[in-house]
Amino acid sequence: MADNKELTYKEVWDNLSKIDCSDKVEKKMNLSYLSWAWAWGVLQEHYDKLTIDVSDEIWKLLGQSVHTILERANENNEDTITEQRMFATVKDWTISGQTDSIDVKSKTLKDYKVTSVWSIVSALKEGKAEWEQQLNIYAYLYTKNTGKTIDQLNIIAIARDWNKNQYLRSGGDYPPSPITVLNIDLWSDEEQEAFINQRVSIHQEAEVDYLINDKLPLCTDAERWRRKDTYRVEKKGRKSAVRVLDTQEEADKYMDGHKDSKLLKVVEAKGECVRCANYCDVAEFCNQYNEESK
């Protein structure tokens, strides 16, 4: 078998599309699905060099456990809709999303996240675009399926690495509890629909471009969780940077006024794409990531 790094998307598609999967099709609401577990198994059979660190999957298992407990706890609660998948047709495509919990009386849509303390602190400070987008898509689907509206969006963030001693030592932005409730901005109906139409259009255009030109669109900096570039002022004979600044101009200005300016130099440090480097299962086969990693 050829090394996976030499494979093109077309070759993978051509190989997998020949497989008869008719006996693995599942039906729901007049739509057809493939068993994900079966499809993933077939992918591994054909491309066995694709690897995943099992330790990374532990957090996914923990997240799934939380959702299972949530579903069981609300089985007989008529005022709560739990783990319900909803569908809508957008630009002739069917989109779907599965909500964690909807409080019917208060019209509150809640999504549970098992995540890190750092993610919670970051979300509280700067917001988290993908969480806001996700919950607004769910709100849109709920309205389309029921005719009812959502008045509030919440993320229930469970910090898997929360530590009481760390909180007592750090204080400040460190969450006081392993569970944090974040209020998420609720968009207008028009904003929700515009965003979803835009995203579906992007996927449709990408599919056409792939079929015609065998090309896939590049991931954006936001999608890759790319950190900003920095400029390190380094001193000869010293391992750590003297200063780390945001722009070349700031670094040059710092050097000009420094008593040891002749021993200093500015080194540009490209911002790391955190998602690609640590959270993408197919990064090693990605042309974009491999080109930028050279």
LINMO-V607992 format. One record per pair of residues at least 6 apart in sequence whose ideal C-beta (glycine too) atoms are under 8 Angstrom apart, sorted by the first residue. I is the first residue (numbers start at 1). J is the second residue. If there is no record, write none. Layout:
BEGIN
i: [I I]
j: [J J]
END
This chain:
BEGIN
i: [1 3 4 4 4 4 4 5 5 5 7 7 8 9 9 9 10 12 15 16 16 16 19 21 21 21 21 24 24 24 24 25 25 25 26 26 26 26 27 28 29 31 31 43 44 50 50 50 52 59 59 62 62 63 63 63 66 66 66 67 67 67 70 70 70 70 70 71 71 74 74 74 75 79 79 79 80 80 80 80 81 81 81 81 82 82 82 83 83 83 83 84 84 84 85 85 85 86 86 86 86 86 86 86 86 86 87 87 87 87 87 88 88 88 88 88 88 88 89 90 90 90 91 91 91 91 93 93 93 95 95 95 95 96 97 97 97 97 99 99 99 99 99 100 100 100 101 101 101 101 102 102 102 102 102 103 106 106 107 107 107 107 107 108 108 108 108 108 109 109 109 109 109 109 109 109 110 110 110 110 111 111 111 111 111 111 111 111 112 112 112 113 113 113 113 113 113 114 114 115 115 115 115 116 116 116 117 117 117 117 117 117 119 119 120 120 120 120 120 121 121 121 122 123 123 123 123 124 124 124 125 127 129 131 131 131 132 132 132 133 135 135 135 136 136 136 136 136 136 136 137 137 137 139 139 139 139 139 139 140 140 140 140 142 142 143 143 143 150 151 152 152 153 153 153 153 154 154 154 154 155 155 155 156 156 156 157 157 157 157 158 158 159 159 159 159 162 162 162 166 167 167 167 187 202 206 206 209 209 209 210 218 219 219 221 223 224 224 224 224 225 225 225 225 226 226 226 226 227 227 227 227 228 228 229 229 229 229 230 230 230 230 230 230 231 231 231 231 231 231 231 231 231 231 231 232 232 232 232 232 232 232 232 233 233 233 233 233 233 233 233 233 233 233 233 234 234 234 234 234 234 235 235 235 235 236 236 236 237 241 242 242 243 243 244 245 245 248 248 251 252 255 255 255 258 273 273 276 276 276 277 280 280 283 284]
j: [48 49 47 49 50 284 285 284 285 290 47 285 214 210 214 216 214 47 46 42 43 46 42 34 38 39 42 34 35 38 39 32 33 34 32 33 34 35 33 85 87 87 94 50 50 281 282 285 281 114 160 114 160 112 113 114 112 114 158 83 100 112 82 83 100 101 112 82 83 80 82 101 82 103 104 105 101 102 103 104 99 101 102 104 100 101 102 98 99 100 101 98 99 102 96 97 98 96 97 98 99 138 141 142 144 145 94 95 96 141 145 94 95 96 140 141 144 145 95 196 197 200 197 200 201 204 200 203 204 137 141 196 200 141 134 137 138 141 109 111 138 141 142 110 111 112 109 110 111 112 108 109 110 142 150 110 151 152 148 149 150 151 152 150 151 152 153 154 135 138 139 142 150 152 153 154 153 154 155 156 131 134 135 138 153 154 155 156 155 156 158 119 131 155 156 157 158 158 160 157 158 159 160 159 160 161 159 161 162 166 174 175 128 157 157 159 175 180 182 173 174 175 128 131 155 157 182 173 180 182 173 185 222 155 182 184 153 184 185 195 153 155 184 153 184 186 187 191 192 195 192 195 196 149 150 153 186 187 192 189 192 193 196 148 150 149 150 189 186 186 183 186 183 184 185 186 181 182 183 184 181 182 184 179 180 181 179 180 181 182 178 179 175 178 179 180 175 177 178 174 174 175 176 195 217 216 217 215 216 217 216 288 276 288 273 275 273 274 275 276 273 274 275 279 271 272 273 274 271 272 273 274 246 271 268 269 270 271 244 245 246 268 269 271 244 245 246 247 248 250 251 266 267 268 269 241 243 244 251 266 267 268 269 241 242 243 244 245 251 254 255 258 264 265 266 241 242 264 265 266 267 242 260 263 264 263 264 265 263 267 258 264 251 254 269 251 254 266 268 266 266 261 264 266 264 289 292 283 286 289 283 286 289 289 290]
END
